[in-house]
Amino acid sequence: MKTAFQTILTFTLTVLLMTGCSPTSDPEPVKAGAQEAAKTDAPVPPAEAEPPLMEIFISKTDFGTTAEGEKVMLYTLRNKAGMEARITNYGGIVVSLTAPDREGNLEDIVLGYETLAEYEKENPYFGALIGRYGNRIGKGQFNLDGQAYQLTTNDGPNHLHGGERGFDKVVWDAKMEEGENGPSLLLAYTSEDGEEGYPGTLHAVVRYTLTHANELAITYEADTDRPTPVNLTHHSYFNLSGNAKRDILGHHLEIPAEHFTPVDDTLIPTGEYRPVEGTPFDFRTAKPIGRDIGTDDEQLRFGQGYDHNWVIDQTADGEWRHVGTLSDPESGRVMTIHSIEPGLQFYSGNFLDGSLTGKGVAYEHRYGLCLETQHFPDGPNQSAFPDTILLPGEEYATKTIYSFGTD
């Protein structure tokens, strides 16, 4: 006969076997995540992966302090192809810009200096943003809504590139941005009412973008609280030889323009639209800059070379125009310019004479050239020219792209 103890033991073993448990081992602890998964019959999700680090294409360093005590920065933009633009918020100046030659060698293709002090001491607008009004206004005078205005005169009897202290000589607020197309530098400046004689307070914003497609894109925006002339542009001196190895007379230039605007002996337009055909100003087919620059021509004598506005063949307002192509046969570099502006100022570096040295190079006669997209010189005084007056409630908006490649 079984004892009571034997009966109890037999019952206990039977229960354990029915529940699938072993009487000789402790059950393994179950993790909380597994318990939750067991409840829902769902697999345990894997640990979340760390996001990849974003490649940085823009950075900044100190560039010094102005004579007035304002701190200035130098911003470096680079793209996936290795191109690099160094831009300072003093004057929005493009200090350097590299582009590849046909062998892939990256070299600097703009004139400029290495230090802020050099830009403050003497700068013929190397790489600068120009405003309020790019180019010349005759005698620094214009009438607007029945009122006469007198601007500062800083180019003989005329007003040039915004006056004594134009946008090229002020410190802009700056913001760095990374974008899908490439890094951008956003610059902002407020020009107060009466600055250099201009009416109204003007808020200007300029964005430089170095795209991954080897383009330097520049957009300009502005608004005002009073009617005022506005004509913003960019003033880099280009030399596609790389590191200014030689002058630009061997560069080839194409400008798709049937007309240019001739000037008087102070370089103020006469108001005429003159055909380029049969003149040294015909660049409809690309030709070496030096081919006709020495021609005995009154307009070339007035400018001591090319320093004129070409009337770009028109498309609808606001649409992109091909405004010029510059190439250097020796290096193979090609620069193509598109803009929505109606004019292009071609300046052939006529006043460079070797007295200025930048980046270890003496900038001799015609060692750089400027191709400035713009409305026309003396626009406020020329009724036949495109309107340059910005009104309150309107937005000034324009854009230019310099594209770089090789032949």
C-alpha positions as CSV (number, residue, x, y, z in Angstrom):
1,M,0.0,0.0,0.0
2,K,1.3,3.4,-0.9
3,T,2.1,5.8,1.8
4,A,0.7,9.3,1.8
5,F,4.1,10.7,0.9
6,Q,4.3,8.3,-2.1
7,T,0.9,9.4,-3.3
8,I,1.8,13.1,-3.1
9,L,5.1,12.5,-5.0
10,T,3.4,10.6,-7.8
11,F,0.8,13.3,-8.3
12,T,3.5,16.0,-8.4
13,L,5.5,14.2,-11.0
14,T,2.5,13.7,-13.2
15,V,1.7,17.4,-13.1
16,L,5.2,18.4,-14.0
17,L,5.3,16.0,-17.0
18,M,1.9,17.3,-18.3
19,T,3.2,20.9,-18.3
20,G,6.5,20.1,-20.1
21,C,8.7,21.1,-17.2
22,S,11.7,19.2,-15.9
23,P,11.9,18.5,-12.2
24,T,15.6,18.5,-12.2
25,S,16.4,22.0,-13.8
26,D,15.3,25.5,-13.3
27,P,13.5,27.3,-16.2
28,E,15.7,29.8,-18.2
29,P,14.8,33.4,-17.6
30,V,12.9,35.0,-20.5
31,K,14.0,38.5,-21.7
32,A,11.4,41.2,-21.6
33,G,11.6,41.8,-25.3
34,A,11.1,38.2,-26.0
35,Q,8.1,38.1,-23.6
36,E,6.5,41.0,-25.6
37,A,7.3,39.3,-28.9
38,A,5.8,36.1,-27.6
39,K,2.6,37.9,-26.6
40,T,2.3,39.4,-30.1
41,D,3.9,36.6,-32.2
42,A,6.1,39.3,-33.8
43,P,9.9,39.2,-34.3
44,V,12.1,41.4,-32.2
45,P,13.1,44.4,-34.3
46,P,16.8,45.0,-34.9
47,A,18.6,47.9,-33.3
48,E,18.3,51.1,-35.3
49,A,21.3,51.9,-37.4
50,E,23.2,55.1,-36.9
51,P,22.6,57.6,-39.8
52,P,25.5,58.2,-42.1
53,L,27.6,61.3,-41.6
54,M,26.8,64.1,-44.0
55,E,29.7,65.3,-46.1
56,I,30.5,69.0,-45.4
57,F,31.1,71.2,-48.4
58,I,31.4,74.6,-46.7
59,S,33.5,75.9,-43.9
60,K,34.8,79.3,-42.5
61,T,37.9,80.8,-41.0
62,D,38.9,84.3,-39.7
63,F,40.0,86.7,-42.4
64,G,40.9,89.6,-40.1
65,T,39.4,92.8,-38.9
66,T,38.6,95.9,-40.9
67,A,40.2,99.3,-40.1
68,E,36.9,100.2,-38.5
69,G,37.1,97.2,-36.2
70,E,34.6,94.8,-37.9
71,K,35.4,91.1,-37.9
72,V,35.5,89.5,-41.3
73,M,35.3,85.8,-42.2
74,L,36.5,83.8,-45.2
75,Y,34.2,81.0,-46.4
76,T,35.3,78.0,-48.4
77,L,32.8,76.3,-50.7
78,R,33.8,73.1,-52.5
79,N,32.0,70.6,-54.7
80,K,32.2,66.9,-55.3
81,A,34.4,67.5,-58.4
82,G,37.0,69.3,-56.3
83,M,36.3,72.8,-57.4
84,E,36.7,75.4,-54.6
85,A,35.5,79.0,-54.2
86,R,36.8,81.1,-51.3
87,I,34.5,84.1,-50.6
88,T,34.7,86.7,-47.9
89,N,31.8,88.7,-46.4
90,Y,33.8,91.8,-46.8
91,G,32.3,93.1,-50.1
92,G,31.1,89.6,-51.0
93,I,34.4,89.2,-52.7
94,V,35.3,86.0,-54.5
95,V,38.9,85.7,-53.3
96,S,39.7,82.6,-55.3
97,L,38.0,80.2,-57.6
98,T,39.5,77.0,-59.0
99,A,38.5,75.2,-62.2
100,P,40.0,72.2,-64.0
101,D,42.0,72.4,-67.2
102,R,41.7,69.7,-69.9
103,E,44.2,67.6,-68.0
104,G,42.1,67.9,-64.8
105,N,44.5,70.2,-63.0
106,L,42.7,72.6,-60.7
107,E,44.0,76.2,-60.7
108,D,42.8,79.6,-59.6
109,I,41.0,81.5,-62.4
110,V,40.3,84.9,-60.8
111,L,42.6,87.8,-59.7
112,G,42.6,88.9,-56.1
113,Y,44.6,89.2,-52.9
114,E,45.5,87.0,-50.0
115,T,44.7,89.3,-47.1
116,L,41.9,91.6,-46.0
117,A,44.3,94.5,-45.6
118,E,45.2,94.4,-49.3
119,Y,41.5,94.6,-50.3
120,E,41.0,97.6,-48.0
121,K,44.2,99.3,-49.3
122,E,43.6,99.3,-53.0
123,N,41.1,97.1,-54.9
124,P,39.9,97.8,-58.4
125,Y,36.8,95.7,-57.5
126,F,38.5,92.3,-57.7
127,G,35.8,89.7,-57.2
128,A,33.4,92.1,-55.6
129,L,29.6,92.5,-55.3
130,I,28.6,95.8,-56.9
131,G,25.7,98.0,-55.7
132,R,23.6,99.9,-55.4
133,Y,24.2,100.6,-59.0
134,G,26.7,98.7,-61.1
135,N,28.5,100.7,-63.7
136,R,28.3,104.5,-64.3
137,I,25.7,107.1,-63.8
138,G,26.5,110.3,-65.6
139,K,27.7,113.2,-63.3
140,G,26.2,111.2,-60.5
141,Q,22.8,112.8,-61.1
142,F,19.3,111.6,-61.9
143,N,15.7,112.8,-61.4
144,L,13.1,110.7,-59.9
145,D,9.4,111.7,-59.3
146,G,10.3,115.3,-59.9
147,Q,13.2,115.4,-57.4
148,A,16.9,115.7,-58.4
149,Y,19.4,113.5,-56.7
150,Q,23.2,113.9,-56.5
151,L,25.3,110.8,-55.9
152,T,28.9,110.7,-54.9
153,T,31.2,111.0,-57.9
154,N,34.2,108.7,-57.8
155,D,35.2,108.2,-61.5
156,G,36.0,111.6,-62.9
157,P,32.7,113.5,-63.2
158,N,30.7,110.3,-62.8
159,H,29.3,107.9,-60.2
160,L,30.8,104.4,-60.5
161,H,29.8,101.1,-58.9
162,G,27.9,102.5,-56.0
163,G,30.2,105.3,-55.1
164,E,33.1,105.8,-52.6
165,R,31.8,103.1,-50.3
166,G,29.7,100.8,-52.4
167,F,28.6,97.3,-51.6
168,D,32.1,96.1,-52.4
169,K,33.4,97.9,-49.2
170,V,30.9,96.9,-46.6
171,V,30.7,93.8,-44.3
172,W,27.7,91.6,-45.1
173,D,25.9,89.4,-42.7
174,A,26.6,85.8,-43.7
175,K,25.0,82.4,-43.4
176,M,26.3,79.0,-44.6
177,E,23.9,76.5,-46.1
178,E,24.3,72.9,-47.4
179,G,22.1,72.0,-50.3
180,E,21.4,69.1,-52.6
181,N,23.0,70.9,-55.5
182,G,26.0,72.2,-53.6
183,P,27.0,74.5,-50.8
184,S,25.7,78.1,-50.6
185,L,26.8,81.3,-48.9
186,L,23.9,83.7,-48.2
187,L,24.9,87.4,-47.7
188,A,22.6,90.2,-46.5
189,Y,23.2,93.9,-46.3
190,T,20.9,96.9,-45.5
191,S,21.8,100.1,-47.3
192,E,20.4,103.0,-45.4
193,D,18.4,105.9,-46.9
194,G,20.9,108.5,-48.2
195,E,23.9,106.2,-48.4
196,E,26.1,107.5,-51.2
197,G,23.2,109.8,-52.1
198,Y,20.6,107.1,-52.9
199,P,17.0,107.5,-51.8
200,G,15.3,104.9,-49.7
201,T,16.5,102.0,-47.4
202,L,17.4,99.0,-49.5
203,H,17.6,95.5,-48.2
204,A,19.8,93.3,-50.4
205,V,20.4,89.5,-50.3
206,V,22.9,87.7,-52.5
207,R,23.4,83.9,-52.6
208,Y,26.5,82.3,-54.0
209,T,26.2,78.5,-54.8
210,L,29.0,76.3,-56.0
211,T,27.1,73.5,-57.6
212,H,28.3,69.9,-58.0
213,A,27.9,70.5,-61.7
214,N,30.9,72.9,-61.7
215,E,28.8,76.1,-61.7
216,L,29.1,79.3,-59.7
217,A,25.5,80.5,-59.4
218,I,24.7,84.0,-58.1
219,T,21.2,85.2,-57.2
220,Y,20.4,88.7,-56.2
221,E,17.2,90.0,-54.4
222,A,16.3,93.4,-53.0
223,D,13.4,95.5,-51.7
224,T,13.1,99.2,-50.9
225,D,10.8,101.6,-49.0
226,R,11.2,104.4,-51.6
227,P,11.8,104.4,-55.3
228,T,15.5,104.0,-56.0
229,P,17.8,102.8,-58.9
230,V,19.1,99.3,-58.4
231,N,21.6,97.4,-60.6
232,L,23.5,94.6,-58.8
233,T,26.3,92.7,-60.4
234,H,29.5,90.7,-59.8
235,H,33.0,91.9,-60.7
236,S,35.5,89.0,-60.8
237,Y,38.5,89.5,-63.1
238,F,38.8,86.2,-64.9
239,N,42.0,84.6,-66.4
240,L,41.4,81.1,-67.5
241,S,45.1,80.4,-68.0
242,G,45.2,79.4,-64.3
243,N,47.1,81.3,-61.6
244,A,47.4,84.3,-64.0
245,K,50.2,82.8,-66.1
246,R,49.7,85.2,-69.0
247,D,47.4,88.0,-70.3
248,I,43.9,87.4,-71.6
249,L,44.5,88.6,-75.2
250,G,44.6,85.0,-76.4
251,H,41.4,84.1,-74.8
252,H,38.5,83.6,-77.2
253,L,35.2,85.4,-76.4
254,E,31.7,85.0,-77.8
255,I,28.9,87.5,-77.0
256,P,25.5,86.8,-78.7
257,A,24.6,90.5,-79.3
258,E,23.7,92.4,-82.4
259,H,24.2,95.8,-80.8
260,F,26.3,97.5,-78.2
261,T,25.8,100.9,-76.5
262,P,28.5,103.4,-77.6
263,V,29.9,105.9,-75.0
264,D,31.2,109.4,-74.8
265,D,34.8,110.2,-73.7
266,T,33.8,109.8,-70.0
267,L,32.3,106.3,-70.8
268,I,28.7,107.4,-70.4
269,P,26.4,105.8,-73.0
270,T,25.1,108.2,-75.7
271,G,21.7,106.4,-75.8
272,E,22.3,104.8,-79.2
273,Y,22.0,101.1,-79.9
274,R,24.8,100.6,-82.5
275,P,25.1,97.4,-84.6
276,V,28.2,95.4,-84.0
277,E,28.5,94.3,-87.6
278,G,31.6,95.6,-89.3
279,T,33.1,96.9,-86.0
280,P,35.7,95.6,-83.5
281,F,32.7,94.9,-81.2
282,D,31.4,92.0,-83.2
283,F,31.8,88.9,-81.0
284,R,28.8,87.0,-82.4
285,T,31.3,84.4,-83.4
286,A,34.0,83.6,-80.9
287,K,37.3,85.3,-81.7
288,P,40.6,86.1,-79.8
289,I,40.2,89.2,-77.6
290,G,43.5,90.6,-78.9
291,R,42.4,90.4,-82.6
292,D,40.8,93.8,-82.9
293,I,41.6,95.5,-79.6
294,G,44.3,97.6,-81.1
295,T,42.1,98.8,-84.0
296,D,42.0,102.6,-84.6
297,D,38.4,103.0,-83.4
298,E,37.0,106.0,-81.4
299,Q,35.1,103.7,-79.0
300,L,38.3,101.7,-78.3
301,R,40.2,104.9,-77.7
302,F,37.6,106.2,-75.3
303,G,37.8,102.9,-73.2
304,Q,41.5,102.3,-73.8
305,G,40.2,98.9,-75.0
306,Y,36.9,97.2,-74.4
307,D,34.8,98.7,-71.5
308,H,31.3,98.7,-73.0
309,N,27.9,97.2,-72.6
310,W,26.5,94.7,-75.1
311,V,22.8,94.4,-75.7
312,I,22.1,90.7,-75.3
313,D,19.7,89.1,-77.8
314,Q,16.3,89.1,-76.1
315,T,14.1,86.3,-74.9
316,A,11.0,86.7,-72.7
317,D,11.6,88.6,-69.5
318,G,12.8,86.4,-66.7
319,E,14.0,83.6,-69.0
320,W,17.6,82.5,-69.1
321,R,19.8,84.0,-71.8
322,H,23.2,82.8,-73.0
323,V,25.2,86.0,-72.6
324,G,28.7,84.9,-73.3
325,T,31.3,82.1,-73.6
326,L,35.0,82.6,-72.7
327,S,37.7,80.0,-73.5
328,D,41.4,79.6,-73.2
329,P,42.8,77.4,-76.0
330,E,46.0,76.7,-74.2
331,S,44.5,75.4,-70.9
332,G,41.3,74.1,-72.5
333,R,39.2,75.8,-69.9
334,V,35.8,77.1,-71.0
335,M,33.4,79.4,-69.0
336,T,29.8,79.8,-70.2
337,I,27.6,82.5,-68.8
338,H,23.8,82.5,-68.5
339,S,21.7,85.2,-67.0
340,I,18.3,86.9,-67.1
341,E,19.9,90.3,-67.4
342,P,19.6,92.3,-70.7
343,G,23.2,93.5,-70.8
344,L,26.8,92.4,-70.5
345,Q,29.7,94.7,-69.6
346,F,33.0,93.4,-71.1
347,Y,36.0,95.1,-69.5
348,S,39.4,94.0,-70.9
349,G,41.6,95.0,-67.9
350,N,42.7,98.2,-69.6
351,F,43.9,99.9,-66.4
352,L,45.9,97.0,-64.9
353,D,49.6,98.1,-65.3
354,G,51.7,95.8,-63.1
355,S,51.5,98.0,-60.0
356,L,49.2,95.6,-58.2
357,T,50.4,92.3,-57.0
358,G,48.1,89.5,-55.7
359,K,48.8,85.9,-54.8
360,G,52.4,86.3,-55.8
361,V,51.7,87.6,-59.3
362,A,52.1,91.2,-60.6
363,Y,48.9,91.9,-62.5
364,E,50.2,93.3,-65.8
365,H,48.2,95.1,-68.5
366,R,45.2,93.0,-69.4
367,Y,46.0,90.1,-67.1
368,G,42.2,89.8,-66.3
369,L,38.9,90.6,-67.8
370,C,35.4,91.2,-66.4
371,L,32.1,90.0,-67.8
372,E,29.4,91.7,-65.7
373,T,25.7,90.8,-66.3
374,Q,23.7,94.0,-65.8
375,H,21.1,96.5,-66.8
376,F,22.6,99.3,-68.8
377,P,25.0,102.0,-67.6
378,D,23.3,105.4,-66.9
379,G,20.0,103.7,-66.9
380,P,18.2,106.2,-64.7
381,N,18.9,108.9,-67.3
382,Q,18.2,107.0,-70.5
383,S,14.6,106.5,-71.3
384,A,15.3,104.1,-74.2
385,F,17.2,101.7,-71.8
386,P,15.6,99.0,-69.7
387,D,14.0,100.4,-66.5
388,T,16.3,100.3,-63.4
389,I,13.9,101.9,-60.8
390,L,12.8,99.6,-58.0
391,L,9.5,100.7,-56.3
392,P,8.2,99.9,-52.8
393,G,6.3,96.6,-52.8
394,E,8.3,95.3,-55.7
395,E,11.0,92.7,-55.5
396,Y,14.3,93.0,-57.4
397,A,15.3,89.5,-58.4
398,T,18.0,88.4,-60.9
399,K,20.4,85.5,-61.4
400,T,23.6,84.6,-63.2
401,I,25.4,81.3,-63.6
402,Y,29.0,80.9,-64.6
403,S,29.5,77.3,-65.8
404,F,33.0,75.7,-66.2
405,G,34.2,72.9,-68.4
406,T,36.9,72.1,-71.0
407,D,37.1,71.8,-74.7
